[in-house]
Amino acid sequence: MSRVRSDAERTMGVILEAAERVLSRDPAASMEQIAEAAGVARTTVHRRFTSREALVDAMAVWATRQFAEAVREARPDTTPPLVALFQVAANVLRVRRDWGLVTSRELSDGPEISELRTAVDACCERLLARAREAGVLREDVDAGWAKGVYYALIRESARSRDGDPDVLAARIVDTLLGGLGTGPRLT
């Protein structure tokens, strides 16, 4: 990667992270306030983002990339399933903590976001299938249902923005396994 491109990507990241911080505190903040928080000229922000909507859309793509990377970093296809369930949840919670504004809104589903979400969904489905094969989840657990429950637990835990991601991830996995695990059942 060229130095110029690397600098441009770094500047883009700085602007997007500043926009998340500023807009989280003040949803009506101006592009100028975002530029100031990013430590760049107002023209730099306007050159990269033609409108506030374009900036928010770029924030959504950036955050979705961060989510996808958080899932990949947990190595869910090779790490033991119980460890991977914990690590994916902890990593995603860290991203949600940093990108709360973007993740709390209904976002446009552009092609890159859709592609990334599809890849993350497939990865989580494989992880849950591996968990079922390893005996961590019951054999009769529907993978789609398990994925929905896992995602809902992560979303609910993310509301506790000041909670420790590792503690919250342990709670997520304990709750998931308590409801879908191999322990005693009512039925």
Salt bridges, closest charged atoms under 4 A:
ASP7 OD2 - ARG3 NH1 3.00
ASP7 OD1 - ARG10 NH2 2.46
GLU9 OE2 - ARG5 NE 3.18
GLU32 OE2 - ARG42 NE 3.90
GLU32 OE2 - HIS46 NE2 3.54
GLU69 OE1 - ARG72 NH2 3.03
ASP77 OD2 - ARG126 NH2 2.98
ASP98 OD1 - ARG97 NE 3.79
ASP109 OD1 - ARG117 NH1 2.87
GLU112 OE2 - ARG65 NE 2.69
ASP121 OD2 - LYS147 NZ 3.91
GLU125 OE2 - LYS147 NZ 2.83
ASP140 OD1 - ARG138 NE 2.93
ASP140 OD2 - ARG185 NH2 3.41
GLU156 OE1 - ARG159 NE 3.45
ASP166 OD1 - ARG94 NH2 2.80
